[in-house]
Amino acid sequence: MKVEQILHSKGVDVFAVNESDTVRSAIDVLGEKNIGAVVVKAGNGQVAGILSERDVVRQLRQEGPALFEKPVTACMTADPFTCSRQTSVNDLMVEMTNKRVRHMPVVEDGTLVGLVSIGDVVKRKIEEAEREAAELKDYISS
């Protein structure tokens, strides 16, 4: 299974903010959309970083409420790890686990084409295991 199949079933909509947006506005997007991370886009539209709830909490601990009015670049993860639509889900799972990331932008030719979360990966792996178990059950009972 490839990342492309995850995107096909979940959709390719990605919530993003600009580098110049404030942390407060990014937090608003996270809360309004009930998501754990947003992609941060550079002025040229390419991926500049990713901002997660975890990034905000860690920086908030150090800077306090003054963080809210700073640009998202103050606490985003710059140059995030990315994958392509052709990345296998197994490889993606290994990379996300090894790099300890929960969200990975899907980028091709410098263009953002989607975002996958560890939850998306786990869901697909469970579906795959259930399908294989059902096929084995059918095979044995035939």
Backbone as CSV, one residue per row, in Angstrom:
resi,resn,N_x,N_y,N_z,CA_x,CA_y,CA_z,C_x,C_y,C_z
1,MET,0.855,-1.174,0.000,0.000,0.000,0.000,0.902,1.239,0.000
2,LYS,0.459,2.238,-0.729,1.222,3.480,-0.874,0.487,4.643,-0.199
3,VAL,1.221,5.706,0.079,0.643,6.924,0.661,-0.494,7.441,-0.220
4,GLU,-0.338,7.276,-1.518,-1.361,7.714,-2.474,-2.732,7.135,-2.127
5,GLN,-2.783,5.884,-1.682,-4.053,5.249,-1.323,-4.649,5.863,-0.056
6,ILE,-3.803,6.247,0.871,-4.303,6.933,2.069,-4.934,8.260,1.668
7,LEU,-4.222,9.011,0.826,-4.738,10.315,0.395,-6.032,10.172,-0.392
8,HIS,-6.129,9.104,-1.184,-7.340,8.892,-1.979,-8.555,8.685,-1.075
9,SER,-8.374,7.953,0.012,-9.514,7.683,0.887,-9.781,8.806,1.889
10,LYS,-8.753,9.486,2.359,-8.966,10.543,3.362,-9.128,11.928,2.751
11,GLY,-8.634,12.097,1.530,-8.687,13.398,0.882,-7.352,14.100,0.958
12,VAL,-7.216,15.127,0.141,-5.940,15.827,0.048,-5.987,17.232,0.645
13,ASP,-7.085,17.575,1.294,-7.177,18.895,1.915,-6.152,19.001,3.034
14,VAL,-5.397,20.090,3.008,-4.381,20.330,4.025,-4.595,21.730,4.573
15,PHE,-4.667,21.840,5.872,-4.791,23.153,6.494,-3.397,23.716,6.675
16,ALA,-3.226,24.951,6.225,-1.895,25.566,6.249,-2.008,27.013,6.709
17,VAL,-0.887,27.517,7.195,-0.753,28.926,7.558,0.495,29.443,6.858
18,ASN,0.637,30.750,6.827,1.814,31.371,6.224,2.861,31.649,7.291
19,GLU,4.107,31.757,6.865,5.205,32.033,7.792,4.972,33.299,8.609
20,SER,4.317,34.265,8.029,4.105,35.548,8.713,2.907,35.534,9.663
21,ASP,2.087,34.486,9.622,0.933,34.401,10.526,1.412,34.265,11.966
22,THR,0.603,34.743,12.885,0.972,34.640,14.293,0.669,33.254,14.831
23,VAL,1.345,32.931,15.913,1.086,31.670,16.596,-0.377,31.621,17.017
24,ARG,-0.921,32.744,17.463,-2.333,32.793,17.869,-3.246,32.373,16.717
25,SER,-2.994,32.885,15.512,-3.856,32.535,14.386,-3.699,31.060,14.016
26,ALA,-2.495,30.513,14.145,-2.290,29.091,13.886,-3.019,28.241,14.922
27,ILE,-2.981,28.672,16.184,-3.708,27.961,17.239,-5.203,27.991,16.947
28,ASP,-5.688,29.116,16.440,-7.105,29.205,16.070,-7.450,28.156,15.014
29,VAL,-6.587,27.988,14.016,-6.830,26.987,12.970,-6.828,25.585,13.583
30,LEU,-5.849,25.305,14.432,-5.791,23.991,15.082,-7.079,23.704,15.852
31,GLY,-7.543,24.695,16.604,-8.752,24.510,17.405,-10.019,24.423,16.572
32,GLU,-10.159,25.317,15.604,-11.363,25.342,14.762,-11.502,24.070,13.940
33,LYS,-10.401,23.555,13.453,-10.439,22.371,12.586,-10.248,21.069,13.361
34,ASN,-9.983,21.179,14.668,-9.778,20.016,15.528,-8.673,19.104,14.976
35,ILE,-7.531,19.724,14.697,-6.396,19.002,14.137,-5.171,19.204,15.021
36,GLY,-4.162,18.370,14.827,-2.976,18.413,15.664,-1.803,19.160,15.084
37,ALA,-1.883,19.501,13.781,-0.755,20.191,13.155,-1.224,20.922,11.899
38,VAL,-0.503,21.990,11.575,-0.731,22.711,10.322,0.601,22.827,9.598
39,VAL,0.516,22.821,8.288,1.708,23.044,7.474,1.939,24.548,7.410
40,VAL,3.193,24.947,7.470,3.565,26.359,7.346,4.156,26.544,5.960
41,LYS,3.543,27.464,5.201,4.000,27.703,3.829,4.845,28.969,3.755
42,ALA,5.872,28.890,2.935,6.727,30.047,2.658,6.008,30.947,1.655
43,GLY,6.568,32.126,1.428,5.979,33.075,0.490,5.826,32.522,-0.913
44,ASN,6.692,31.576,-1.295,6.621,30.980,-2.629,5.661,29.794,-2.696
45,GLY,4.969,29.523,-1.579,3.987,28.442,-1.549,4.547,27.087,-1.171
46,GLN,5.866,26.985,-1.049,6.455,25.708,-0.681,6.400,25.496,0.830
47,VAL,6.587,24.261,1.249,6.548,23.918,2.669,7.778,24.478,3.363
48,ALA,7.535,25.339,4.347,8.624,25.917,5.137,8.776,25.190,6.458
49,GLY,7.675,24.612,6.930,7.710,23.943,8.216,6.381,23.311,8.550
50,ILE,6.306,22.826,9.770,5.060,22.268,10.290,4.963,22.716,11.740
51,LEU,3.764,23.053,12.148,3.528,23.516,13.515,2.520,22.581,14.159
52,SER,2.944,21.932,15.224,2.069,20.997,15.930,1.701,21.564,17.297
53,GLU,0.694,20.954,17.876,0.310,21.333,19.240,1.497,21.181,20.179
54,ARG,2.250,20.143,19.976,3.428,19.873,20.807,4.452,21.002,20.687
55,ASP,4.674,21.496,19.459,5.602,22.618,19.252,5.156,23.836,20.053
56,VAL,3.862,24.119,20.001,3.328,25.292,20.693,3.499,25.156,22.200
57,VAL,3.153,24.001,22.729,3.238,23.797,24.188,4.681,23.930,24.673
58,ARG,5.604,23.340,23.954,7.020,23.421,24.370,7.518,24.871,24.380
59,GLN,7.171,25.621,23.340,7.635,27.008,23.254,6.896,27.900,24.249
60,LEU,5.620,27.613,24.465,4.824,28.386,25.422,5.406,28.253,26.833
61,ARG,5.889,27.090,27.158,6.514,26.866,28.460,7.711,27.792,28.655
62,GLN,8.459,28.037,27.588,9.654,28.877,27.677,9.337,30.366,27.593
63,GLU,8.398,30.738,26.722,8.178,32.155,26.438,6.931,32.748,27.069
64,GLY,6.018,31.912,27.486,4.790,32.424,28.063,3.873,33.046,27.019
65,PRO,2.903,33.846,27.456,1.888,34.398,26.565,2.419,35.284,25.437
66,ALA,3.633,35.808,25.565,4.205,36.635,24.498,4.334,35.841,23.195
67,LEU,4.387,34.526,23.296,4.507,33.674,22.115,3.346,33.871,21.154
68,PHE,2.155,34.125,21.677,0.952,34.198,20.844,1.055,35.226,19.720
69,GLU,1.784,36.300,19.943,1.864,37.363,18.935,3.088,37.246,18.027
70,LYS,3.903,36.239,18.253,5.071,36.021,17.399,4.664,35.270,16.139
71,PRO,5.484,35.364,15.083,5.169,34.585,13.878,5.358,33.093,14.143
72,VAL,4.654,32.274,13.373,4.732,30.826,13.575,6.158,30.298,13.428
73,THR,6.997,31.034,12.728,8.388,30.600,12.573,9.110,30.526,13.918
74,ALA,8.569,31.179,14.936,9.191,31.174,16.263,9.107,29.813,16.936
75,CYS,8.165,28.982,16.519,8.066,27.681,17.184,7.777,26.510,16.258
76,MET,7.710,26.748,14.967,7.459,25.641,14.041,8.697,24.760,13.912
77,THR,8.511,23.575,13.395,9.619,22.716,13.018,9.930,23.043,11.567
78,ALA,11.094,23.649,11.346,11.485,24.041,9.987,11.948,22.817,9.198
79,ASP,11.787,22.888,7.890,12.228,21.809,6.998,11.801,20.433,7.503
80,PRO,10.500,20.210,7.613,10.033,18.933,8.167,10.355,17.761,7.240
81,PHE,10.376,16.580,7.813,10.517,15.368,7.018,9.282,15.272,6.136
82,THR,9.465,14.846,4.898,8.356,14.710,3.967,8.416,13.344,3.291
83,CYS,7.334,13.004,2.601,7.284,11.787,1.803,6.590,12.120,0.488
84,SER,6.494,11.137,-0.392,5.786,11.329,-1.656,4.578,10.400,-1.685
85,ARG,3.748,10.562,-2.698,2.579,9.685,-2.847,3.006,8.239,-3.084
86,GLN,4.206,8.033,-3.605,4.674,6.683,-3.920,5.397,6.000,-2.763
87,THR,5.547,6.701,-1.645,6.163,6.093,-0.463,5.258,4.979,0.042
88,SER,5.836,3.842,0.363,5.016,2.742,0.900,4.589,3.088,2.322
89,VAL,3.432,2.583,2.703,2.925,2.836,4.051,3.851,2.207,5.081
90,ASN,4.437,1.064,4.761,5.385,0.437,5.690,6.603,1.326,5.904
91,ASP,7.157,1.866,4.808,8.307,2.764,4.928,7.927,4.031,5.697
92,LEU,6.740,4.550,5.427,6.275,5.747,6.123,6.159,5.492,7.622
93,MET,5.605,4.351,7.975,5.436,4.006,9.391,6.795,3.924,10.083
94,VAL,7.756,3.320,9.430,9.109,3.210,9.998,9.715,4.605,10.172
95,GLU,9.604,5.447,9.134,10.176,6.800,9.196,9.518,7.627,10.297
96,MET,8.199,7.568,10.395,7.498,8.358,11.407,7.894,7.890,12.813
97,THR,8.044,6.594,12.969,8.432,6.043,14.276,9.869,6.429,14.609
98,ASN,10.779,6.228,13.668,12.193,6.534,13.915,12.440,8.022,14.140
99,LYS,11.730,8.848,13.408,11.937,10.290,13.509,11.031,10.933,14.568
100,ARG,10.164,10.112,15.156,9.263,10.562,16.225,8.398,11.743,15.781
101,VAL,7.786,11.595,14.605,6.870,12.617,14.101,5.492,12.010,13.937
102,ARG,4.489,12.822,14.154,3.106,12.357,14.049,2.431,12.788,12.763
103,HIS,3.015,13.754,12.080,2.447,14.276,10.835,3.552,14.434,9.809
104,MET,3.261,14.049,8.574,4.261,14.188,7.526,3.615,14.748,6.256
105,PRO,4.106,15.911,5.817,3.616,16.462,4.551,4.001,15.556,3.382
106,VAL,3.101,15.466,2.424,3.354,14.720,1.199,3.690,15.763,0.137
107,VAL,4.920,15.696,-0.379,5.417,16.714,-1.295,5.938,16.040,-2.555
108,GLU,5.581,16.623,-3.691,6.112,16.153,-4.969,6.471,17.344,-5.831
109,ASP,7.662,17.313,-6.384,8.178,18.416,-7.206,8.073,19.757,-6.482
110,GLY,8.324,19.734,-5.163,8.294,20.955,-4.368,6.905,21.443,-4.009
111,THR,5.870,20.703,-4.415,4.489,21.122,-4.163,3.841,20.230,-3.116
112,LEU,3.162,20.845,-2.157,2.422,20.116,-1.131,1.199,19.462,-1.765
113,VAL,1.090,18.140,-1.640,-0.046,17.428,-2.230,-0.905,16.718,-1.193
114,GLY,-0.521,16.791,0.080,-1.307,16.153,1.127,-0.566,16.152,2.446
115,LEU,-1.205,15.573,3.438,-0.624,15.441,4.771,-1.131,14.141,5.365
116,VAL,-0.233,13.337,5.907,-0.653,12.096,6.558,-0.239,12.139,8.024
117,SER,-1.080,11.554,8.841,-0.784,11.483,10.272,-0.528,10.030,10.649
118,ILE,0.057,9.835,11.797,0.293,8.476,12.274,-1.043,7.761,12.460
119,GLY,-2.084,8.515,12.796,-3.422,7.928,12.906,-3.922,7.389,11.580
120,ASP,-3.644,8.105,10.489,-4.013,7.625,9.146,-3.306,6.309,8.848
121,VAL,-2.031,6.244,9.196,-1.224,5.049,8.939,-1.749,3.872,9.746
122,VAL,-1.998,4.078,11.024,-2.490,3.003,11.885,-3.850,2.506,11.389
123,LYS,-4.718,3.418,11.011,-6.046,3.040,10.507,-5.911,2.132,9.288
124,ARG,-5.039,2.496,8.348,-4.865,1.694,7.133,-4.252,0.337,7.451
125,LYS,-3.310,0.298,8.377,-2.696,-0.974,8.743,-3.721,-1.902,9.402
126,ILE,-4.594,-1.358,10.227,-5.641,-2.165,10.850,-6.592,-2.695,9.787
127,GLU,-7.008,-1.829,8.856,-7.895,-2.255,7.769,-7.253,-3.371,6.951
128,GLU,-5.962,-3.232,6.665,-5.240,-4.229,5.891,-5.188,-5.565,6.638
129,ALA,-4.922,-5.520,7.935,-4.864,-6.745,8.740,-6.231,-7.413,8.811
130,GLU,-7.285,-6.620,8.970,-8.636,-7.176,9.017,-9.021,-7.817,7.689
131,ARG,-8.638,-7.170,6.575,-8.940,-7.719,5.247,-8.199,-9.039,5.037
132,GLU,-6.931,-9.084,5.419,-6.156,-10.308,5.272,-6.727,-11.433,6.134
133,ALA,-7.147,-11.119,7.351,-7.738,-12.128,8.242,-9.028,-12.676,7.636
134,ALA,-9.839,-11.808,7.064,-11.096,-12.243,6.445,-10.818,-13.136,5.236
135,GLU,-9.795,-12.774,4.437,-9.434,-13.589,3.279,-8.936,-14.965,3.710
136,LEU,-8.125,-15.012,4.755,-7.644,-16.299,5.268,-8.803,-17.145,5.799
137,LYS,-9.710,-16.515,6.489,-10.879,-17.206,7.030,-11.704,-17.805,5.888
138,ASP,-11.921,-16.998,4.840,-12.674,-17.477,3.680,-11.950,-18.649,3.014
139,TYR,-10.641,-18.529,2.900,-9.837,-19.575,2.264,-9.922,-20.881,3.056
140,ILE,-9.798,-20.783,4.370,-9.817,-21.975,5.228,-11.182,-22.629,5.207
141,SER,-12.241,-21.818,5.180,-13.588,-22.374,5.239,-14.092,-22.847,3.873
142,SER,-13.341,-22.619,2.805,-13.768,-23.055,1.462,-13.435,-24.491,1.203
